[in-house]
Amino acid sequence: MKKTDVARLCREDVVDLIGRQWMLITAGTPDHLGTMTASWGGVGFLWNKPVAFVFIRPERHTYDFAECNARMTLSFFDEAYRSVLQFCGTKSGRDCDKVAETGLTPTLLQGGGVAFEQARLVIEGRKLYRAEMTAERFLDQSILAQWYGDHPGGSMHTVYVLEIENVYEQE
Ligand SMILES: Cc1cc2nc3c(=O)[nH]c(=O)nc-3n(C[C@H](O)[C@H](O)[C@H](O)COP(=O)(O)O)c2cc1C
């Protein structure tokens, strides 16, 4: 992976990138990491910094790594990796070794984060802010009902705002 400019992200349609192509959120070290598929999040500008934001339910194994580490990475892959992303989005690292099962190769980035050699694009971010969603803050109650109501997929998400420190792409 080679470091590139944050402006590299301007060449991406981030709604499509995150929402349809999906990403792996990863935290930890190459030998001890949590990684999971995510399709909710964004990239923007906050506190005069380029930022990314992600939403992780506390039930996720990856949540424990997100909480304990200063950095997270967002890895994006070619379509050929769709089945890997499906796997990492339906299995928990509590029950299997995702690295061994997928053949992904963890790599320590220059900035100290961990991502995967096979990724075509990686965002490395430092946690700036975290917040737990609460029911009373939903202005549209239908969202609350749909995602956290009678058919809960788990607890409400924790949102993390990350300062984008580095962006990497394939050589
Ligand atoms: C397409 C897709 C998108 C997902 N997006 C999110 C997300 O944004 N936030 C989240 O908490 N879980 C999301 N998930 C669910 C986690 O990836 C899934 O629960 C995973 O098994 C957690 O793995 P872990 O327990 O090893 O962390 C998504 C799953 C899929 C398949």
The ligand as an SDF file (V2000), in Angstrom:
LIG
                    3D

 31 33  0  0  0  0  0  0  0  0999 V2000
  -23.5100   -5.1310    4.2800 C   0  0  0  0  0  0  0  0  0  0  0  0
  -23.3710   -5.1010    5.7870 C   0  0  0  0  0  0  0  0  0  0  0  0
  -23.2630   -3.8730    6.4180 C   0  0  0  0  0  0  0  0  0  0  0  0
  -23.1310   -3.8020    7.8180 C   0  0  0  0  0  0  0  0  0  0  0  0
  -22.9920   -2.5670    8.4100 N   0  0  0  0  0  0  0  0  0  0  0  0
  -22.8450   -2.4970    9.7560 C   0  0  0  0  0  0  0  0  0  0  0  0
  -22.6380   -1.2240   10.3740 C   0  0  0  0  0  0  0  0  0  0  0  0
  -22.5420   -0.1650    9.7270 O   0  0  0  0  0  0  0  0  0  0  0  0
  -22.5450   -1.2090   11.7420 N   0  0  0  0  0  0  0  0  0  0  0  0
  -22.6130   -2.3570   12.4930 C   0  0  0  0  0  0  0  0  0  0  0  0
  -22.5260   -2.2800   13.7240 O   0  0  0  0  0  0  0  0  0  0  0  0
  -22.7830   -3.5710   11.9160 N   0  0  0  0  0  0  0  0  0  0  0  0
  -22.8720   -3.6720   10.5610 C   0  0  0  0  0  0  0  0  0  0  0  0
  -22.9990   -4.8910    9.9660 N   0  0  0  0  0  0  0  0  0  0  0  0
  -23.0350   -6.1090   10.7910 C   0  0  0  0  0  0  0  0  0  0  0  0
  -21.6480   -6.6280   11.2050 C   0  0  0  0  0  0  0  0  0  0  0  0
  -20.7420   -6.6140   10.1210 O   0  0  0  0  0  0  0  0  0  0  0  0
  -21.8100   -8.0920   11.6960 C   0  0  0  0  0  0  0  0  0  0  0  0
  -22.6450   -8.1170   12.8380 O   0  0  0  0  0  0  0  0  0  0  0  0
  -20.4840   -8.7880   11.9800 C   0  0  0  0  0  0  0  0  0  0  0  0
  -20.7320  -10.1620   12.0770 O   0  0  0  0  0  0  0  0  0  0  0  0
  -19.8020   -8.2950   13.2580 C   0  0  0  0  0  0  0  0  0  0  0  0
  -18.6010   -9.0010   13.3900 O   0  0  0  0  0  0  0  0  0  0  0  0
  -17.7720   -8.9890   14.7590 P   0  0  0  0  0  0  0  0  0  0  0  0
  -18.6690   -9.5570   15.8370 O   0  0  0  0  0  0  0  0  0  0  0  0
  -16.5850   -9.8730   14.4840 O   0  0  0  0  0  0  0  0  0  0  0  0
  -17.3670   -7.5800   15.0290 O   0  0  0  0  0  0  0  0  0  0  0  0
  -23.1160   -4.9910    8.5800 C   0  0  0  0  0  0  0  0  0  0  0  0
  -23.2340   -6.2260    7.9350 C   0  0  0  0  0  0  0  0  0  0  0  0
  -23.3410   -6.2960    6.5510 C   0  0  0  0  0  0  0  0  0  0  0  0
  -23.4380   -7.6380    5.8620 C   0  0  0  0  0  0  0  0  0  0  0  0
  1  2  1  0
  2  3  1  0
  2 30  2  0
  3  4  2  0
  4  5  1  0
  4 28  1  0
  5  6  2  0
  6  7  1  0
  6 13  1  0
  7  8  2  0
  7  9  1  0
  9 10  1  0
 10 11  2  0
 10 12  1  0
 12 13  2  0
 13 14  1  0
 14 15  1  0
 14 28  1  0
 15 16  1  0
 16 17  1  0
 16 18  1  0
 18 19  1  0
 18 20  1  0
 20 21  1  0
 20 22  1  0
 22 23  1  0
 23 24  1  0
 24 25  2  0
 24 26  1  0
 24 27  1  0
 28 29  2  0
 29 30  1  0
 30 31  1  0
M  END
$$$$
